[in-house]
Amino acid sequence: MSILIRNITAVNADGIQQNTDIYIEKDRIAEIAAGISQTAERVIDGTGLVAFPGFLDLHCHLRDPGLTYKEDIRSGTRAAAAGGYTAVCCMPNTKPVIDCAEVIRYVLRQAEEAGYAEVLPVAAITRGMGGNELTDFPALLRAGAAAFSDDGLPVAKDEVILAAMRQAKGCRALLMLHEEDLKNRGQGIVHDGQNAKKARLAGIPRAIEEDMTARDIAFAEQVGIPIHICHVSTAGSVQLVRDAKKRGVRVTCETGPHYYSITDAEILDGNPNAKVNPPLREETDREAVCRGLADGTIDAIATDHAPHSEEEKAMGIAKAPFGMIGFETAFPLTVTHLFESGIIGLTDIARLLSKRPHEILGRNGGELKKNTAADIVICDMNEKFVYNKDSVVSKARNSPFLGMELKGRVCYTIRKGNFTYDRQAD
């Protein structure tokens, strides 16, 4: 299909083109300039709208294989497309774990058949995510692994994570590290602060995240490899990364929209959808995350989309599993809580949601330029709406943002020249 988008604001991480046209032929951007005279099979009036490079999510859970009552690759990538994503990295904590070529091939096949978004499988660092025996990184890379992580079950043993770093260095693989000291977390389920005490819930101190963050930065510096820190949530972790970057350590990191949008005050009414890991923190942490996003300490925004069934979340905050869905709210939360308040600008949105995620993975993309892949999200920065259950595309509904008014909506998502989301049609 040929597509012509007229009179749109095109935003890249390195600049903005006002009132321009974008002409798409097959799977490429054939031209981007004002006043394109080409005819096209479909024409979109982009007046008042903004085009970004298609978003890339560095961290999500598609629950497939084995946990498809929560989500599956088709439903998850359809929800991702509704959120403006053209590619997503799925974590390996499936059943079976993504620790062999066969499971990677299954994930890639299912994603190709669904067609909504490219899925980049993140393989396990250790077999079965057991924390002991390393997986075969070279074989998994050949099968299509994008990176390696034991997300949710961080590698606790120093000798194992050091061995993983050495193997990663040898084959130029990226480690994506969930920083949590499980041994000392105890029974904690929410942030260890005044709100946990008021709610009479066991707390998770900041040190549970920060100690492991410090350890892995030190080991990466020692071995001399790049690492990526997942879902940074505390002021201390932001500062650890900032200091490491100043020393020249090749460390990148991400945070989730919930860490700059809400705080642990959300647990006071016992809402199980506010139970996430790492937990929602205090206002000082939220502010530190915002500063980290503004100054480039935090490289990317990742959803940590973690779907669960309504029955699981109905068990209450004490027993319900950790996690919230995030594909469909990431962009509006970014507009509402970062852009509208002046913390970041339009080019920062392109940087945080697209360009830097591509760079972290060593991929081309994340740009709206002539002769690049036609991966584009078209958004209305000004539209306000109430996020409600009826509009959710994901199989799951576990979001603390249900019922909230947000600003900024995805109108269309185009992947390789095909519409994967059209809000008017869907």
C-alpha positions in Angstrom: 0.0 0.0 0.0 1.1 3.6 -0.7 0.3 6.1 2.0 0.5 9.8 2.0 0.4 11.7 5.4 -0.1 15.4 4.8 0.7 18.5 6.9 2.0 16.7 9.9 4.6 17.5 12.5 7.4 14.9 12.2 9.5 14.4 15.3 12.9 12.8 15.5 15.3 12.7 18.4 17.4 15.2 16.6 14.8 17.6 15.3 11.3 18.6 14.3 9.8 19.2 10.8 6.7 21.3 10.9 3.9 21.0 8.3 5.6 18.3 6.3 4.3 15.3 4.3 5.4 11.7 4.5 5.1 9.4 1.5 5.2 5.7 2.2 5.7 3.2 -0.6 5.6 -0.5 0.3 7.6 -0.8 3.6 9.8 2.3 3.3 9.5 6.0 3.7 10.0 7.1 0.1 10.0 10.8 0.8 9.5 13.3 3.6 9.1 16.9 2.7 6.6 19.7 2.4 4.2 19.6 -0.6 4.7 16.1 -1.9 2.7 15.7 -5.1 2.6 11.9 -5.2 -0.8 10.2 -5.3 -1.4 7.4 -2.8 -3.9 4.6 -2.1 -4.6 6.2 1.3 -4.2 9.8 2.4 -4.2 10.9 6.0 -4.7 14.5 7.0 -2.1 15.1 9.7 -3.1 18.6 10.5 -2.7 19.1 14.2 -1.2 15.7 14.7 2.4 14.5 15.4 4.3 11.6 13.9 7.0 9.8 15.8 9.2 6.9 14.8 7.5 3.7 15.9 8.1 3.0 19.6 10.3 0.2 20.8 9.5 -1.3 24.2 12.6 -2.7 25.8 10.8 -4.6 28.5 7.4 -6.5 28.4 5.8 -9.8 29.3 3.7 -11.5 26.6 3.1 -14.7 28.8 3.5 -16.9 25.7 4.2 -19.8 25.8 2.5 -21.4 28.8 0.6 -18.5 30.5 -1.7 -17.5 27.7 -4.7 -17.1 30.0 -3.1 -13.8 31.0 -1.9 -12.7 27.5 -0.6 -14.3 24.3 1.7 -13.0 21.5 -1.3 -12.0 19.3 -3.2 -10.2 22.0 -0.1 -8.6 23.5 1.3 -7.3 20.2 -2.2 -6.0 19.2 -2.2 -4.0 22.5 1.3 -2.9 21.8 0.3 -1.6 18.4 -2.6 0.3 20.0 0.0 2.0 22.2 2.2 3.0 19.2 4.7 0.2 19.4 6.2 -1.4 16.3 8.6 -3.6 18.2 8.8 -5.1 21.7 11.3 -7.1 23.8 9.6 -9.9 25.6 11.1 -11.2 28.8 11.9 -15.0 29.3 9.8 -15.9 32.3 7.4 -18.0 30.3 6.6 -21.7 30.6 8.9 -23.1 29.4 11.4 -20.4 29.9 13.0 -18.8 26.8 16.3 -20.6 27.3 16.6 -22.6 24.1 16.5 -22.1 20.4 13.2 -24.0 20.1 11.3 -21.5 22.3 12.8 -18.5 20.6 11.7 -19.9 17.2 8.2 -20.4 18.6 8.0 -16.8 19.8 9.3 -15.4 16.4 6.9 -17.6 14.5 3.8 -16.5 16.5 4.8 -12.9 16.2 5.2 -13.1 12.5 1.8 -14.8 12.1 0.2 -12.1 14.2 1.8 -9.3 12.3 1.1 -6.5 14.8 4.6 -5.8 16.0 8.1 -7.2 15.8 8.9 -9.3 18.8 12.5 -9.4 20.0 12.9 -12.3 22.4 15.1 -11.8 25.5 16.6 -15.1 26.4 17.4 -16.3 29.9 20.9 -15.8 31.3 20.7 -19.1 33.2 18.9 -22.3 32.4 15.3 -22.2 33.6 16.2 -18.8 35.2 17.6 -20.9 38.1 20.6 -18.7 38.7 23.2 -21.4 38.3 24.0 -22.8 34.9 24.5 -20.3 32.1 22.6 -20.7 28.8 24.4 -21.0 25.5 24.6 -17.3 24.5 26.0 -17.9 21.0 23.4 -20.5 20.1 20.6 -18.3 21.4 21.9 -15.3 19.5 21.9 -17.3 16.3 18.3 -18.3 17.0 17.3 -14.7 17.3 17.7 -13.6 20.9 17.9 -9.8 21.2 19.5 -9.8 24.7 19.7 -11.8 27.9 17.9 -11.5 31.3 16.7 -13.5 34.3 14.1 -10.8 34.8 12.1 -11.4 38.0 14.7 -13.9 39.3 17.9 -11.8 39.2 21.2 -13.7 39.2 22.2 -13.6 42.9 25.6 -15.4 42.8 28.5 -13.1 42.1 30.4 -15.8 40.3 27.5 -16.6 38.0 26.8 -13.0 37.0 30.6 -12.5 36.4 30.7 -15.6 34.2 27.6 -14.3 32.4 29.3 -10.9 31.8 32.4 -12.6 30.5 30.4 -14.8 28.1 28.4 -11.7 27.0 31.7 -9.8 26.3 32.9 -12.7 24.2 29.8 -12.8 21.9 28.9 -9.1 22.2 25.6 -9.8 23.9 23.6 -7.4 26.0 22.6 -8.2 29.6 19.4 -6.6 30.8 19.4 -6.8 34.6 16.6 -6.9 37.1 18.1 -5.4 40.2 16.7 -7.0 43.3 18.3 -8.6 46.3 15.7 -11.4 46.8 17.6 -12.9 49.7 17.0 -9.8 51.8 13.6 -8.8 50.4 11.7 -11.0 52.9 8.0 -10.8 52.7 7.9 -7.3 51.3 5.3 -6.4 48.7 5.2 -2.6 48.6 7.7 0.2 49.1 9.0 0.4 52.7 7.7 3.8 53.7 5.0 5.5 55.7 2.2 4.4 53.4 3.2 0.7 53.9 2.9 1.3 57.6 -0.5 2.9 57.2 -1.7 0.1 55.1 -0.1 -2.5 57.4 1.8 -4.1 54.5 5.4 -5.5 54.5 7.8 -3.1 52.8 10.6 -3.4 50.3 13.4 -1.0 51.2 15.2 1.0 48.4 18.4 -0.9 49.3 17.0 -4.1 47.9 17.2 -2.5 44.4 20.2 -0.2 45.0 22.6 -2.8 46.4 22.3 -5.0 43.4 22.4 -2.0 41.0 25.8 -1.0 42.6 27.1 -4.6 42.4 26.3 -5.0 38.7 27.7 -1.6 37.7 30.9 -2.4 39.6 31.2 -5.9 37.9 30.4 -4.4 34.4 33.1 -1.8 35.0 35.5 -4.5 36.0 34.8 -6.8 33.1 34.4 -3.9 30.6 31.1 -4.6 29.0 27.8 -2.7 28.5 24.9 -3.6 30.7 21.3 -2.4 30.8 19.5 -1.8 34.1 15.8 -2.6 34.1 13.0 -0.5 35.6 14.9 1.9 37.8 12.6 3.2 40.5 14.6 4.9 43.3 16.5 8.2 43.6 19.6 6.2 44.7 19.5 4.0 41.6 19.3 7.0 39.3 22.3 8.5 41.1 24.3 5.3 40.8 23.7 5.2 37.1 24.5 8.9 36.7 27.8 8.6 38.6 28.7 5.4 36.6 28.2 7.2 33.3 30.4 10.0 34.5 33.1 7.5 35.1 32.7 6.1 31.6 31.0 2.8 32.6 28.9 1.6 29.6 25.6 1.4 31.5 22.2 2.2 30.2 18.9 2.1 32.0 15.1 2.3 31.7 12.2 3.3 33.9 8.5 2.6 33.6 5.7 5.2 33.2 4.3 4.3 36.6 7.4 5.4 38.3 7.1 9.0 37.0 3.3 9.1 37.1 2.2 7.9 40.6 3.6 7.0 44.0 3.1 4.5 46.7 0.1 6.5 47.9 -1.9 4.3 45.4 -1.6 1.3 47.8 -3.5 3.0 50.6 -6.9 1.8 49.3 -5.5 -1.7 48.8 -5.6 -1.6 45.0 -3.9 -4.8 43.8 -3.2 -3.2 40.4 -0.8 -0.8 42.2 1.3 -3.8 43.3 4.3 -3.9 41.0 8.0 -4.9 41.3 10.0 -2.8 41.8 7.3 -1.1 43.9 5.9 2.3 43.4 8.1 4.6 45.5 7.7 8.0 47.2 7.5 11.5 45.7 11.2 12.1 46.1 11.9 9.0 44.0 9.3 10.1 41.4 11.0 13.5 41.1 14.4 11.9 40.8 13.2 9.6 38.0 11.8 12.7 36.2 15.2 14.5 36.6 17.0 11.4 35.3 14.7 11.3 32.2 15.3 15.0 31.5 19.1 14.9 31.8 19.6 11.7 29.9 20.7 9.6 32.9 17.7 7.4 32.2 18.0 6.3 28.6 14.6 4.9 27.8 11.0 4.4 28.8 9.9 0.8 28.9 6.4 -0.4 29.9 7.2 -3.6 31.9 3.7 -4.6 30.6 2.8 -7.4 33.0 -0.6 -8.8 32.4 -2.5 -10.9 35.0 -6.0 -12.3 35.0 -8.8 -10.5 37.0 -9.1 -13.6 39.2 -5.4 -13.4 40.2 -5.6 -9.7 41.0 -8.9 -10.2 42.8 -7.0 -12.1 45.5 -6.2 -8.7 47.1 -3.0 -6.7 47.4 -1.3 -9.1 49.9 -1.7 -12.2 47.7 -2.1 -10.9 44.1 0.9 -11.2 41.8 3.1 -8.2 41.0 2.5 -6.3 37.8 0.4 -4.0 35.7 -0.3 -3.7 32.0 1.3 -0.8 30.3 1.4 -0.8 26.5 -1.7 1.4 26.0 -0.9 4.0 28.7 2.8 4.6 28.2 2.4 7.4 25.6 -0.5 9.2 27.3 1.2 9.0 30.7 4.4 10.4 29.1 2.4 13.3 27.6 0.4 13.9 30.8 3.2 13.7 33.4 6.4 14.7 31.5 5.6 16.7 28.4 2.7 18.8 29.8 4.7 19.7 32.8 7.7 20.8 30.7 10.1 18.1 32.0 10.7 16.8 28.5 10.0 18.0 24.9 8.8 16.4 21.7 12.3 15.3 20.6 12.8 13.7 24.0 9.7 11.5 23.5 11.2 10.3 20.2 14.5 9.7 22.0 13.1 7.9 25.0 10.5 5.8 23.3 12.2 5.0 20.0 15.8 6.2 19.2 17.6 5.2 22.4 15.9 1.8 22.7 17.1 1.0 19.1 20.6 2.2 19.9 20.7 0.2 23.2 19.9 -3.0 21.2 22.4 -2.1 18.5 19.6 -1.8 15.9 19.0 0.6 13.0 15.7 2.5 13.3 14.0 4.9 15.5 14.0 7.7 12.9 11.6 9.2 10.4 14.0 9.7 7.4 13.9 9.0 3.7 14.7 5.4 2.8 14.1 4.1 6.4 11.5 1.5 7.4 8.0 2.9 7.5 7.5 2.4 11.2 5.5 5.4 12.3 3.1 6.3 15.1 0.7 9.2 14.6 -0.6 10.9 17.7 -2.8 13.6 19.0 -0.9 15.4 21.7 -3.9 17.4 22.9 -6.8 15.0 23.1 -8.0 14.2 26.6 -9.7 10.9 27.5 -10.7 8.7 30.4 -8.9 5.4 30.3 -11.5 2.7 31.0 -11.8 -1.1 30.9 -14.0 -1.0 27.8 -11.2 0.5 25.7 -8.4 -1.9 26.8 -7.1 -4.0 23.9 -4.9 -6.3 26.1 -6.5 -9.5 27.4 -5.7 -8.2 30.9 -7.2 -5.2 32.8 -4.8 -4.8 35.7 -4.0 -1.1 35.5 -4.1 1.4 38.4 -4.8 4.1 35.8 -8.3 2.9 35.0 -10.8 5.8 35.5 -8.1 8.4 35.2 -8.2 11.3 32.7 -5.1 11.3 30.5 -3.8 13.5 27.7 -2.3 12.3 24.4 -3.6 9.5 22.2 -2.3 7.2 19.5 -4.4 7.6 16.4 -2.5 5.3 14.0 0.4 2.9 14.1 2.1 1.9 10.9 4.6 -1.0 10.7 6.5 -1.6 7.5 4.0 0.4 5.6 0.9 -1.5 7.0 -1.6 -0.1 9.5 -1.4 -2.2 12.7 -3.6 0.2 14.6 -6.3 2.6 13.4 -8.3 4.1 16.2 -11.1 5.1 13.9 -11.5 1.6 12.6 -10.7 -0.2 15.9 
